[in-house]
Amino acid sequence: MLTTRLTKRLGIDHPIIQAPMAFAAGGRLAAAVSGAGGLGMIGGAYDAGD
């Protein structure tokens, strides 16, 4: 475990943040990153259809 200001503030074990990538990565990747002690995020986007 590496303790930094980031890990203390976010309550995570490792200073790893997975970038949210809409349409490319979803909940399974975010769960894996979170499960490993980092911060996993799910990207949100929409298609306006124009």
PDB file of all heavy atoms in Angstrom:
ATOM      1  N   MET A   1       0.845  -1.178   0.000  1.00  0.00           N
ATOM      2  CA  MET A   1       0.000   0.000   0.000  1.00  0.00           C
ATOM      3  C   MET A   1       0.892   1.242   0.000  1.00  0.00           C
ATOM      4  O   MET A   1       1.861   1.327   0.738  1.00  0.00           O
ATOM      5  CB  MET A   1      -0.902  -0.014   1.228  1.00  0.00           C
ATOM      6  CG  MET A   1      -1.911   1.071   1.223  1.00  0.00           C
ATOM      7  SD  MET A   1      -3.233   0.774   2.399  1.00  0.00           S
ATOM      8  CE  MET A   1      -2.746   1.821   3.716  1.00  0.00           C
ATOM      9  N   LEU A   2       0.555   2.184  -0.847  1.00  0.00           N
ATOM     10  CA  LEU A   2       1.286   3.443  -0.958  1.00  0.00           C
ATOM     11  C   LEU A   2       0.372   4.557  -0.469  1.00  0.00           C
ATOM     12  O   LEU A   2      -0.727   4.738  -0.983  1.00  0.00           O
ATOM     13  CB  LEU A   2       1.686   3.687  -2.407  1.00  0.00           C
ATOM     14  CG  LEU A   2       2.415   4.983  -2.718  1.00  0.00           C
ATOM     15  CD1 LEU A   2       3.758   5.016  -1.993  1.00  0.00           C
ATOM     16  CD2 LEU A   2       2.649   5.099  -4.198  1.00  0.00           C
ATOM     17  N   THR A   3       0.804   5.282   0.544  1.00  0.00           N
ATOM     18  CA  THR A   3      -0.024   6.344   1.109  1.00  0.00           C
ATOM     19  C   THR A   3       0.407   7.702   0.570  1.00  0.00           C
ATOM     20  O   THR A   3       1.566   8.086   0.692  1.00  0.00           O
ATOM     21  CB  THR A   3       0.075   6.337   2.645  1.00  0.00           C
ATOM     22  OG1 THR A   3      -0.304   5.043   3.117  1.00  0.00           O
ATOM     23  CG2 THR A   3      -0.839   7.367   3.257  1.00  0.00           C
ATOM     24  N   THR A   4      -0.535   8.394  -0.057  1.00  0.00           N
ATOM     25  CA  THR A   4      -0.315   9.741  -0.573  1.00  0.00           C
ATOM     26  C   THR A   4      -1.525  10.588  -0.172  1.00  0.00           C
ATOM     27  O   THR A   4      -2.508  10.074   0.361  1.00  0.00           O
ATOM     28  CB  THR A   4      -0.178   9.745  -2.101  1.00  0.00           C
ATOM     29  OG1 THR A   4      -1.433   9.343  -2.676  1.00  0.00           O
ATOM     30  CG2 THR A   4       0.924   8.818  -2.578  1.00  0.00           C
ATOM     31  N   ARG A   5      -1.473  11.868  -0.471  1.00  0.00           N
ATOM     32  CA  ARG A   5      -2.649  12.718  -0.204  1.00  0.00           C
ATOM     33  C   ARG A   5      -3.855  12.224  -0.996  1.00  0.00           C
ATOM     34  O   ARG A   5      -4.991  12.261  -0.515  1.00  0.00           O
ATOM     35  CB  ARG A   5      -2.352  14.167  -0.555  1.00  0.00           C
ATOM     36  CG  ARG A   5      -1.406  14.824   0.414  1.00  0.00           C
ATOM     37  CD  ARG A   5      -1.226  16.282   0.121  1.00  0.00           C
ATOM     38  NE  ARG A   5      -0.612  16.433  -1.200  1.00  0.00           N
ATOM     39  CZ  ARG A   5      -0.316  17.574  -1.761  1.00  0.00           C
ATOM     40  NH1 ARG A   5      -0.586  18.705  -1.149  1.00  0.00           N
ATOM     41  NH2 ARG A   5       0.249  17.621  -2.949  1.00  0.00           N
ATOM     42  N   LEU A   6      -3.616  11.761  -2.219  1.00  0.00           N
ATOM     43  CA  LEU A   6      -4.698  11.257  -3.063  1.00  0.00           C
ATOM     44  C   LEU A   6      -5.343  10.012  -2.451  1.00  0.00           C
ATOM     45  O   LEU A   6      -6.566   9.932  -2.358  1.00  0.00           O
ATOM     46  CB  LEU A   6      -4.170  10.937  -4.467  1.00  0.00           C
ATOM     47  CG  LEU A   6      -5.190  10.359  -5.442  1.00  0.00           C
ATOM     48  CD1 LEU A   6      -6.181  11.428  -5.863  1.00  0.00           C
ATOM     49  CD2 LEU A   6      -4.499   9.784  -6.660  1.00  0.00           C
ATOM     50  N   THR A   7      -4.532   9.057  -2.025  1.00  0.00           N
ATOM     51  CA  THR A   7      -5.096   7.827  -1.467  1.00  0.00           C
ATOM     52  C   THR A   7      -5.840   8.109  -0.161  1.00  0.00           C
ATOM     53  O   THR A   7      -6.870   7.491   0.106  1.00  0.00           O
ATOM     54  CB  THR A   7      -4.013   6.757  -1.232  1.00  0.00           C
ATOM     55  OG1 THR A   7      -3.022   7.259  -0.330  1.00  0.00           O
ATOM     56  CG2 THR A   7      -3.359   6.341  -2.530  1.00  0.00           C
ATOM     57  N   LYS A   8      -5.332   9.025   0.633  1.00  0.00           N
ATOM     58  CA  LYS A   8      -6.026   9.382   1.875  1.00  0.00           C
ATOM     59  C   LYS A   8      -7.366  10.042   1.588  1.00  0.00           C
ATOM     60  O   LYS A   8      -8.382   9.713   2.196  1.00  0.00           O
ATOM     61  CB  LYS A   8      -5.173  10.327   2.718  1.00  0.00           C
ATOM     62  CG  LYS A   8      -3.995   9.679   3.376  1.00  0.00           C
ATOM     63  CD  LYS A   8      -3.213  10.716   4.172  1.00  0.00           C
ATOM     64  CE  LYS A   8      -1.933  10.151   4.725  1.00  0.00           C
ATOM     65  NZ  LYS A   8      -1.146  11.180   5.427  1.00  0.00           N
ATOM     66  N   ARG A   9      -7.365  10.995   0.664  1.00  0.00           N
ATOM     67  CA  ARG A   9      -8.594  11.732   0.375  1.00  0.00           C
ATOM     68  C   ARG A   9      -9.676  10.850  -0.247  1.00  0.00           C
ATOM     69  O   ARG A   9     -10.858  10.964   0.071  1.00  0.00           O
ATOM     70  CB  ARG A   9      -8.305  12.889  -0.561  1.00  0.00           C
ATOM     71  CG  ARG A   9      -9.594  13.589  -1.002  1.00  0.00           C
ATOM     72  CD  ARG A   9      -9.368  14.931  -1.468  1.00  0.00           C
ATOM     73  NE  ARG A   9      -9.288  15.782  -0.290  1.00  0.00           N
ATOM     74  CZ  ARG A   9      -9.325  17.095  -0.366  1.00  0.00           C
ATOM     75  NH1 ARG A   9      -9.409  17.674  -1.532  1.00  0.00           N
ATOM     76  NH2 ARG A   9      -9.264  17.827   0.701  1.00  0.00           N
ATOM     77  N   LEU A  10      -9.274   9.944  -1.160  1.00  0.00           N
ATOM     78  CA  LEU A  10     -10.251   9.096  -1.843  1.00  0.00           C
ATOM     79  C   LEU A  10     -10.529   7.785  -1.127  1.00  0.00           C
ATOM     80  O   LEU A  10     -11.433   7.049  -1.509  1.00  0.00           O
ATOM     81  CB  LEU A  10      -9.775   8.811  -3.280  1.00  0.00           C
ATOM     82  CG  LEU A  10      -9.665  10.027  -4.193  1.00  0.00           C
ATOM     83  CD1 LEU A  10      -9.120   9.626  -5.544  1.00  0.00           C
ATOM     84  CD2 LEU A  10     -11.002  10.733  -4.338  1.00  0.00           C
ATOM     85  N   GLY A  11      -9.728   7.470  -0.106  1.00  0.00           N
ATOM     86  CA  GLY A  11      -9.938   6.220   0.632  1.00  0.00           C
ATOM     87  C   GLY A  11      -9.597   4.992  -0.192  1.00  0.00           C
ATOM     88  O   GLY A  11     -10.284   3.973  -0.103  1.00  0.00           O
ATOM     89  N   ILE A  12      -8.541   5.087  -1.012  1.00  0.00           N
ATOM     90  CA  ILE A  12      -8.125   3.951  -1.836  1.00  0.00           C
ATOM     91  C   ILE A  12      -6.740   3.492  -1.386  1.00  0.00           C
ATOM     92  O   ILE A  12      -6.040   4.204  -0.668  1.00  0.00           O
ATOM     93  CB  ILE A  12      -8.131   4.316  -3.341  1.00  0.00           C
ATOM     94  CG1 ILE A  12      -7.242   5.525  -3.637  1.00  0.00           C
ATOM     95  CG2 ILE A  12      -9.558   4.576  -3.809  1.00  0.00           C
ATOM     96  CD1 ILE A  12      -7.178   5.929  -5.108  1.00  0.00           C
ATOM     97  N   ASP A  13      -6.354   2.289  -1.786  1.00  0.00           N
ATOM     98  CA  ASP A  13      -5.073   1.718  -1.380  1.00  0.00           C
ATOM     99  C   ASP A  13      -3.923   2.118  -2.288  1.00  0.00           C
ATOM    100  O   ASP A  13      -2.780   2.202  -1.853  1.00  0.00           O
ATOM    101  CB  ASP A  13      -5.147   0.186  -1.347  1.00  0.00           C
ATOM    102  CG  ASP A  13      -6.088  -0.319  -0.272  1.00  0.00           C
ATOM    103  OD1 ASP A  13      -6.258   0.379   0.750  1.00  0.00           O
ATOM    104  OD2 ASP A  13      -6.654  -1.409  -0.454  1.00  0.00           O
ATOM    105  N   HIS A  14      -4.198   2.330  -3.560  1.00  0.00           N
ATOM    106  CA  HIS A  14      -3.154   2.616  -4.544  1.00  0.00           C
ATOM    107  C   HIS A  14      -3.518   3.874  -5.328  1.00  0.00           C
ATOM    108  O   HIS A  14      -4.682   4.072  -5.665  1.00  0.00           O
ATOM    109  CB  HIS A  14      -2.984   1.444  -5.509  1.00  0.00           C
ATOM    110  CG  HIS A  14      -2.722   0.149  -4.823  1.00  0.00           C
ATOM    111  ND1 HIS A  14      -1.535  -0.126  -4.198  1.00  0.00           N
ATOM    112  CD2 HIS A  14      -3.514  -0.931  -4.627  1.00  0.00           C
ATOM    113  CE1 HIS A  14      -1.595  -1.330  -3.658  1.00  0.00           C
ATOM    114  NE2 HIS A  14      -2.793  -1.835  -3.906  1.00  0.00           N
ATOM    115  N   PRO A  15      -2.553   4.729  -5.650  1.00  0.00           N
ATOM    116  CA  PRO A  15      -2.862   5.950  -6.395  1.00  0.00           C
ATOM    117  C   PRO A  15      -3.062   5.688  -7.885  1.00  0.00           C
ATOM    118  O   PRO A  15      -2.369   6.226  -8.748  1.00  0.00           O
ATOM    119  CB  PRO A  15      -1.640   6.838  -6.128  1.00  0.00           C
ATOM    120  CG  PRO A  15      -0.520   5.862  -5.955  1.00  0.00           C
ATOM    121  CD  PRO A  15      -1.138   4.676  -5.269  1.00  0.00           C
ATOM    122  N   ILE A  16      -4.016   4.821  -8.185  1.00  0.00           N
ATOM    123  CA  ILE A  16      -4.329   4.460  -9.570  1.00  0.00           C
ATOM    124  C   ILE A  16      -5.772   4.860  -9.835  1.00  0.00           C
ATOM    125  O   ILE A  16      -6.680   4.453  -9.104  1.00  0.00           O
ATOM    126  CB  ILE A  16      -4.142   2.949  -9.813  1.00  0.00           C
ATOM    127  CG1 ILE A  16      -2.686   2.572  -9.597  1.00  0.00           C
ATOM    128  CG2 ILE A  16      -4.630   2.572 -11.201  1.00  0.00           C
ATOM    129  CD1 ILE A  16      -2.425   1.102  -9.627  1.00  0.00           C
ATOM    130  N   ILE A  17      -5.963   5.664 -10.871  1.00  0.00           N
ATOM    131  CA  ILE A  17      -7.302   6.092 -11.249  1.00  0.00           C
ATOM    132  C   ILE A  17      -7.532   5.677 -12.690  1.00  0.00           C
ATOM    133  O   ILE A  17      -6.786   6.054 -13.583  1.00  0.00           O
ATOM    134  CB  ILE A  17      -7.460   7.619 -11.103  1.00  0.00           C
ATOM    135  CG1 ILE A  17      -7.248   8.021  -9.646  1.00  0.00           C
ATOM    136  CG2 ILE A  17      -8.828   8.056 -11.593  1.00  0.00           C
ATOM    137  CD1 ILE A  17      -7.265   9.506  -9.406  1.00  0.00           C
ATOM    138  N   GLN A  18      -8.557   4.888 -12.897  1.00  0.00           N
ATOM    139  CA  GLN A  18      -8.901   4.420 -14.235  1.00  0.00           C
ATOM    140  C   GLN A  18      -9.780   5.471 -14.887  1.00  0.00           C
ATOM    141  O   GLN A  18     -10.794   5.888 -14.331  1.00  0.00           O
ATOM    142  CB  GLN A  18      -9.638   3.077 -14.139  1.00  0.00           C
ATOM    143  CG  GLN A  18     -10.149   2.550 -15.448  1.00  0.00           C
ATOM    144  CD  GLN A  18     -11.659   2.470 -15.465  1.00  0.00           C
ATOM    145  OE1 GLN A  18     -12.298   2.198 -14.477  1.00  0.00           O
ATOM    146  NE2 GLN A  18     -12.230   2.712 -16.631  1.00  0.00           N
ATOM    147  N   ALA A  19      -9.380   5.952 -16.046  1.00  0.00           N
ATOM    148  CA  ALA A  19     -10.146   6.980 -16.754  1.00  0.00           C
ATOM    149  C   ALA A  19     -11.469   6.388 -17.247  1.00  0.00           C
ATOM    150  O   ALA A  19     -11.494   5.284 -17.782  1.00  0.00           O
ATOM    151  CB  ALA A  19      -9.351   7.508 -17.933  1.00  0.00           C
ATOM    152  N   PRO A  20     -12.562   7.124 -17.071  1.00  0.00           N
ATOM    153  CA  PRO A  20     -13.838   6.629 -17.588  1.00  0.00           C
ATOM    154  C   PRO A  20     -13.845   6.712 -19.110  1.00  0.00           C
ATOM    155  O   PRO A  20     -13.558   7.761 -19.675  1.00  0.00           O
ATOM    156  CB  PRO A  20     -14.865   7.579 -16.968  1.00  0.00           C
ATOM    157  CG  PRO A  20     -14.107   8.809 -16.638  1.00  0.00           C
ATOM    158  CD  PRO A  20     -12.699   8.387 -16.366  1.00  0.00           C
ATOM    159  N   MET A  21     -14.103   5.595 -19.765  1.00  0.00           N
ATOM    160  CA  MET A  21     -14.079   5.538 -21.232  1.00  0.00           C
ATOM    161  C   MET A  21     -15.421   5.034 -21.732  1.00  0.00           C
ATOM    162  O   MET A  21     -15.662   3.831 -21.795  1.00  0.00           O
ATOM    163  CB  MET A  21     -12.959   4.599 -21.690  1.00  0.00           C
ATOM    164  CG  MET A  21     -11.582   5.031 -21.231  1.00  0.00           C
ATOM    165  SD  MET A  21     -10.303   3.819 -21.594  1.00  0.00           S
ATOM    166  CE  MET A  21     -10.646   2.556 -20.368  1.00  0.00           C
ATOM    167  N   ALA A  22     -16.314   5.958 -22.044  1.00  0.00           N
ATOM    168  CA  ALA A  22     -17.641   5.584 -22.510  1.00  0.00           C
ATOM    169  C   ALA A  22     -17.533   4.767 -23.795  1.00  0.00           C
ATOM    170  O   ALA A  22     -16.715   5.061 -24.654  1.00  0.00           O
ATOM    171  CB  ALA A  22     -18.487   6.828 -22.750  1.00  0.00           C
ATOM    172  N   PHE A  23     -18.334   3.748 -23.895  1.00  0.00           N
ATOM    173  CA  PHE A  23     -18.425   2.842 -25.048  1.00  0.00           C
ATOM    174  C   PHE A  23     -17.197   1.936 -25.204  1.00  0.00           C
ATOM    175  O   PHE A  23     -17.197   1.057 -26.044  1.00  0.00           O
ATOM    176  CB  PHE A  23     -18.659   3.593 -26.361  1.00  0.00           C
ATOM    177  CG  PHE A  23     -19.844   4.515 -26.328  1.00  0.00           C
ATOM    178  CD1 PHE A  23     -19.686   5.875 -26.507  1.00  0.00           C
ATOM    179  CD2 PHE A  23     -21.119   4.019 -26.092  1.00  0.00           C
ATOM    180  CE1 PHE A  23     -20.768   6.730 -26.471  1.00  0.00           C
ATOM    181  CE2 PHE A  23     -22.211   4.867 -26.047  1.00  0.00           C
ATOM    182  CZ  PHE A  23     -22.034   6.220 -26.244  1.00  0.00           C
ATOM    183  N   ALA A  24     -16.117   2.143 -24.449  1.00  0.00           N
ATOM    184  CA  ALA A  24     -14.924   1.316 -24.584  1.00  0.00           C
ATOM    185  C   ALA A  24     -14.707   0.417 -23.375  1.00  0.00           C
ATOM    186  O   ALA A  24     -14.171  -0.669 -23.510  1.00  0.00           O
ATOM    187  CB  ALA A  24     -13.693   2.186 -24.800  1.00  0.00           C
ATOM    188  N   ALA A  25     -15.075   0.857 -22.203  1.00  0.00           N
ATOM    189  CA  ALA A  25     -14.892   0.068 -20.984  1.00  0.00           C
ATOM    190  C   ALA A  25     -16.088   0.322 -20.081  1.00  0.00           C
ATOM    191  O   ALA A  25     -16.592   1.433 -20.009  1.00  0.00           O
ATOM    192  CB  ALA A  25     -13.596   0.464 -20.287  1.00  0.00           C
ATOM    193  N   GLY A  26     -16.492  -0.708 -19.412  1.00  0.00           N
ATOM    194  CA  GLY A  26     -17.690  -0.562 -18.590  1.00  0.00           C
ATOM    195  C   GLY A  26     -17.478  -0.970 -17.151  1.00  0.00           C
ATOM    196  O   GLY A  26     -16.387  -0.823 -16.586  1.00  0.00           O
ATOM    197  N   GLY A  27     -18.524  -1.498 -16.591  1.00  0.00           N
ATOM    198  CA  GLY A  27     -18.540  -1.836 -15.183  1.00  0.00           C
ATOM    199  C   GLY A  27     -17.557  -2.917 -14.777  1.00  0.00           C
ATOM    200  O   GLY A  27     -17.038  -2.889 -13.663  1.00  0.00           O
ATOM    201  N   ARG A  28     -17.276  -3.861 -15.668  1.00  0.00           N
ATOM    202  CA  ARG A  28     -16.350  -4.938 -15.298  1.00  0.00           C
ATOM    203  C   ARG A  28     -14.939  -4.404 -15.077  1.00  0.00           C
ATOM    204  O   ARG A  28     -14.267  -4.796 -14.128  1.00  0.00           O
ATOM    205  CB  ARG A  28     -16.347  -6.024 -16.367  1.00  0.00           C
ATOM    206  CG  ARG A  28     -17.634  -6.830 -16.331  1.00  0.00           C
ATOM    207  CD  ARG A  28     -17.775  -7.860 -17.405  1.00  0.00           C
ATOM    208  NE  ARG A  28     -16.532  -8.531 -17.747  1.00  0.00           N
ATOM    209  CZ  ARG A  28     -16.453  -9.527 -18.600  1.00  0.00           C
ATOM    210  NH1 ARG A  28     -17.534  -9.965 -19.186  1.00  0.00           N
ATOM    211  NH2 ARG A  28     -15.294 -10.075 -18.876  1.00  0.00           N
ATOM    212  N   LEU A  29     -14.470  -3.499 -15.931  1.00  0.00           N
ATOM    213  CA  LEU A  29     -13.146  -2.911 -15.742  1.00  0.00           C
ATOM    214  C   LEU A  29     -13.118  -2.032 -14.497  1.00  0.00           C
ATOM    215  O   LEU A  29     -12.187  -2.097 -13.703  1.00  0.00           O
ATOM    216  CB  LEU A  29     -12.728  -2.093 -16.963  1.00  0.00           C
ATOM    217  CG  LEU A  29     -11.367  -1.397 -16.843  1.00  0.00           C
ATOM    218  CD1 LEU A  29     -10.252  -2.409 -16.612  1.00  0.00           C
ATOM    219  CD2 LEU A  29     -11.088  -0.547 -18.058  1.00  0.00           C
ATOM    220  N   ALA A  30     -14.138  -1.211 -14.307  1.00  0.00           N
ATOM    221  CA  ALA A  30     -14.203  -0.351 -13.128  1.00  0.00           C
ATOM    222  C   ALA A  30     -14.214  -1.193 -11.849  1.00  0.00           C
ATOM    223  O   ALA A  30     -13.547  -0.857 -10.871  1.00  0.00           O
ATOM    224  CB  ALA A  30     -15.435   0.542 -13.183  1.00  0.00           C
ATOM    225  N   ALA A  31     -14.930  -2.303 -11.855  1.00  0.00           N
ATOM    226  CA  ALA A  31     -14.971  -3.186 -10.690  1.00  0.00           C
ATOM    227  C   ALA A  31     -13.616  -3.831 -10.437  1.00  0.00           C
ATOM    228  O   ALA A  31     -13.194  -3.973  -9.285  1.00  0.00           O
ATOM    229  CB  ALA A  31     -16.036  -4.268 -10.880  1.00  0.00           C
ATOM    230  N   ALA A  32     -12.916  -4.211 -11.499  1.00  0.00           N
ATOM    231  CA  ALA A  32     -11.594  -4.820 -11.342  1.00  0.00           C
ATOM    232  C   ALA A  32     -10.592  -3.832 -10.766  1.00  0.00           C
ATOM    233  O   ALA A  32      -9.808  -4.170  -9.870  1.00  0.00           O
ATOM    234  CB  ALA A  32     -11.100  -5.359 -12.678  1.00  0.00           C
ATOM    235  N   VAL A  33     -10.618  -2.601 -11.252  1.00  0.00           N
ATOM    236  CA  VAL A  33      -9.707  -1.572 -10.741  1.00  0.00           C
ATOM    237  C   VAL A  33     -10.027  -1.275  -9.287  1.00  0.00           C
ATOM    238  O   VAL A  33      -9.136  -1.200  -8.438  1.00  0.00           O
ATOM    239  CB  VAL A  33      -9.781  -0.288 -11.609  1.00  0.00           C
ATOM    240  CG1 VAL A  33      -8.999   0.849 -10.965  1.00  0.00           C
ATOM    241  CG2 VAL A  33      -9.263  -0.563 -13.004  1.00  0.00           C
ATOM    242  N   SER A  34     -11.300  -1.126  -8.970  1.00  0.00           N
ATOM    243  CA  SER A  34     -11.712  -0.869  -7.593  1.00  0.00           C
ATOM    244  C   SER A  34     -11.355  -2.035  -6.684  1.00  0.00           C
ATOM    245  O   SER A  34     -10.888  -1.832  -5.558  1.00  0.00           O
ATOM    246  CB  SER A  34     -13.217  -0.604  -7.520  1.00  0.00           C
ATOM    247  OG  SER A  34     -13.541   0.574  -8.217  1.00  0.00           O
ATOM    248  N   GLY A  35     -11.553  -3.244  -7.175  1.00  0.00           N
ATOM    249  CA  GLY A  35     -11.223  -4.428  -6.394  1.00  0.00           C
ATOM    250  C   GLY A  35      -9.735  -4.563  -6.105  1.00  0.00           C
ATOM    251  O   GLY A  35      -9.331  -5.151  -5.103  1.00  0.00           O
ATOM    252  N   ALA A  36      -8.914  -3.981  -6.977  1.00  0.00           N
ATOM    253  CA  ALA A  36      -7.465  -4.028  -6.794  1.00  0.00           C
ATOM    254  C   ALA A  36      -6.949  -2.875  -5.934  1.00  0.00           C
ATOM    255  O   ALA A  36      -5.758  -2.768  -5.694  1.00  0.00           O
ATOM    256  CB  ALA A  36      -6.772  -4.000  -8.157  1.00  0.00           C
ATOM    257  N   GLY A  37      -7.851  -2.015  -5.467  1.00  0.00           N
ATOM    258  CA  GLY A  37      -7.457  -0.938  -4.572  1.00  0.00           C
ATOM    259  C   GLY A  37      -7.331   0.424  -5.205  1.00  0.00           C
ATOM    260  O   GLY A  37      -6.932   1.379  -4.560  1.00  0.00           O
ATOM    261  N   GLY A  38      -7.672   0.545  -6.493  1.00  0.00           N
ATOM    262  CA  GLY A  38      -7.626   1.840  -7.171  1.00  0.00           C
ATOM    263  C   GLY A  38      -9.010   2.447  -7.260  1.00  0.00           C
ATOM    264  O   GLY A  38      -9.952   1.983  -6.615  1.00  0.00           O
ATOM    265  N   LEU A  39      -9.146   3.486  -8.051  1.00  0.00           N
ATOM    266  CA  LEU A  39     -10.432   4.140  -8.251  1.00  0.00           C
ATOM    267  C   LEU A  39     -10.913   3.837  -9.661  1.00  0.00           C
ATOM    268  O   LEU A  39     -10.374   4.358 -10.640  1.00  0.00           O
ATOM    269  CB  LEU A  39     -10.306   5.656  -8.050  1.00  0.00           C
ATOM    270  CG  LEU A  39     -11.577   6.469  -8.273  1.00  0.00           C
ATOM    271  CD1 LEU A  39     -12.643   6.093  -7.252  1.00  0.00           C
ATOM    272  CD2 LEU A  39     -11.278   7.946  -8.190  1.00  0.00           C
ATOM    273  N   GLY A  40     -11.899   2.966  -9.776  1.00  0.00           N
ATOM    274  CA  GLY A  40     -12.477   2.628 -11.068  1.00  0.00           C
ATOM    275  C   GLY A  40     -13.694   3.482 -11.345  1.00  0.00           C
ATOM    276  O   GLY A  40     -14.475   3.763 -10.447  1.00  0.00           O
ATOM    277  N   MET A  41     -13.846   3.922 -12.588  1.00  0.00           N
ATOM    278  CA  MET A  41     -14.974   4.778 -12.952  1.00  0.00           C
ATOM    279  C   MET A  41     -15.647   4.268 -14.216  1.00  0.00           C
ATOM    280  O   MET A  41     -15.006   3.682 -15.081  1.00  0.00           O
ATOM    281  CB  MET A  41     -14.500   6.216 -13.180  1.00  0.00           C
ATOM    282  CG  MET A  41     -13.999   6.884 -11.923  1.00  0.00           C
ATOM    283  SD  MET A  41     -13.623   8.615 -12.183  1.00  0.00           S
ATOM    284  CE  MET A  41     -11.925   8.488 -12.719  1.00  0.00           C
ATOM    285  N   ILE A  42     -16.933   4.516 -14.306  1.00  0.00           N
ATOM    286  CA  ILE A  42     -17.727   4.152 -15.476  1.00  0.00           C
ATOM    287  C   ILE A  42     -17.993   5.434 -16.251  1.00  0.00           C
ATOM    288  O   ILE A  42     -18.469   6.418 -15.691  1.00  0.00           O
ATOM    289  CB  ILE A  42     -19.049   3.497 -15.070  1.00  0.00           C
ATOM    290  CG1 ILE A  42     -18.787   2.227 -14.274  1.00  0.00           C
ATOM    291  CG2 ILE A  42     -19.907   3.214 -16.296  1.00  0.00           C
ATOM    292  CD1 ILE A  42     -20.002   1.614 -13.661  1.00  0.00           C
ATOM    293  N   GLY A  43     -17.689   5.426 -17.537  1.00  0.00           N
ATOM    294  CA  GLY A  43     -17.913   6.604 -18.381  1.00  0.00           C
ATOM    295  C   GLY A  43     -19.375   6.706 -18.788  1.00  0.00           C
ATOM    296  O   GLY A  43     -20.060   5.709 -18.988  1.00  0.00           O
ATOM    297  N   GLY A  44     -19.838   7.924 -18.872  1.00  0.00           N
ATOM    298  CA  GLY A  44     -21.215   8.158 -19.307  1.00  0.00           C
ATOM    299  C   GLY A  44     -21.203   9.028 -20.547  1.00  0.00           C
ATOM    300  O   GLY A  44     -20.452   9.990 -20.644  1.00  0.00           O
ATOM    301  N   ALA A  45     -22.013   8.685 -21.507  1.00  0.00           N
ATOM    302  CA  ALA A  45     -22.098   9.478 -22.725  1.00  0.00           C
ATOM    303  C   ALA A  45     -23.448   9.223 -23.358  1.00  0.00           C
ATOM    304  O   ALA A  45     -24.185   8.312 -22.967  1.00  0.00           O
ATOM    305  CB  ALA A  45     -20.991   9.089 -23.696  1.00  0.00           C
ATOM    306  N   TYR A  46     -23.764  10.021 -24.301  1.00  0.00           N
ATOM    307  CA  TYR A  46     -24.991   9.809 -25.038  1.00  0.00           C
ATOM    308  C   TYR A  46     -24.780  10.167 -26.492  1.00  0.00           C
ATOM    309  O   TYR A  46     -23.846  10.890 -26.837  1.00  0.00           O
ATOM    310  CB  TYR A  46     -26.152  10.629 -24.442  1.00  0.00           C
ATOM    311  CG  TYR A  46     -26.010  12.114 -24.658  1.00  0.00           C
ATOM    312  CD1 TYR A  46     -26.648  12.728 -25.725  1.00  0.00           C
ATOM    313  CD2 TYR A  46     -25.241  12.890 -23.801  1.00  0.00           C
ATOM    314  CE1 TYR A  46     -26.515  14.081 -25.946  1.00  0.00           C
ATOM    315  CE2 TYR A  46     -25.106  14.257 -24.012  1.00  0.00           C
ATOM    316  CZ  TYR A  46     -25.751  14.841 -25.088  1.00  0.00           C
ATOM    317  OH  TYR A  46     -25.606  16.184 -25.277  1.00  0.00           O
ATOM    318  N   ASP A  47     -25.633   9.669 -27.334  1.00  0.00           N
ATOM    319  CA  ASP A  47     -25.571   9.968 -28.755  1.00  0.00           C
ATOM    320  C   ASP A  47     -26.790  10.804 -29.087  1.00  0.00           C
ATOM    321  O   ASP A  47     -27.929  10.336 -28.965  1.00  0.00           O
ATOM    322  CB  ASP A  47     -25.552   8.669 -29.548  1.00  0.00           C
ATOM    323  CG  ASP A  47     -25.429   8.899 -31.045  1.00  0.00           C
ATOM    324  OD1 ASP A  47     -25.251  10.055 -31.472  1.00  0.00           O
ATOM    325  OD2 ASP A  47     -25.483   7.905 -31.787  1.00  0.00           O
ATOM    326  N   ALA A  48     -26.572  12.040 -29.485  1.00  0.00           N
ATOM    327  CA  ALA A  48     -27.690  12.942 -29.775  1.00  0.00           C
ATOM    328  C   ALA A  48     -28.435  12.516 -31.038  1.00  0.00           C
ATOM    329  O   ALA A  48     -29.572  12.929 -31.248  1.00  0.00           O
ATOM    330  CB  ALA A  48     -27.178  14.366 -29.927  1.00  0.00           C
ATOM    331  N   GLY A  49     -27.798  11.703 -31.874  1.00  0.00           N
ATOM    332  CA  GLY A  49     -28.451  11.205 -33.070  1.00  0.00           C
ATOM    333  C   GLY A  49     -28.603  12.236 -34.179  1.00  0.00           C
ATOM    334  O   GLY A  49     -29.391  12.060 -35.073  1.00  0.00           O
ATOM    335  N   ASP A  50     -27.856  13.308 -34.132  1.00  0.00           N
ATOM    336  CA  ASP A  50     -27.942  14.343 -35.181  1.00  0.00           C
ATOM    337  C   ASP A  50     -27.066  14.018 -36.351  1.00  0.00           C
ATOM    338  O   ASP A  50     -26.037  13.549 -36.342  1.00  0.00           O
ATOM    339  CB  ASP A  50     -27.534  15.705 -34.622  1.00  0.00           C
ATOM    340  CG  ASP A  50     -28.547  16.187 -33.587  1.00  0.00           C
ATOM    341  OD1 ASP A  50     -29.691  15.702 -33.609  1.00  0.00           O
ATOM    342  OD2 ASP A  50     -28.175  17.047 -32.782  1.00  0.00           O
TER     343      ASP A  50
END
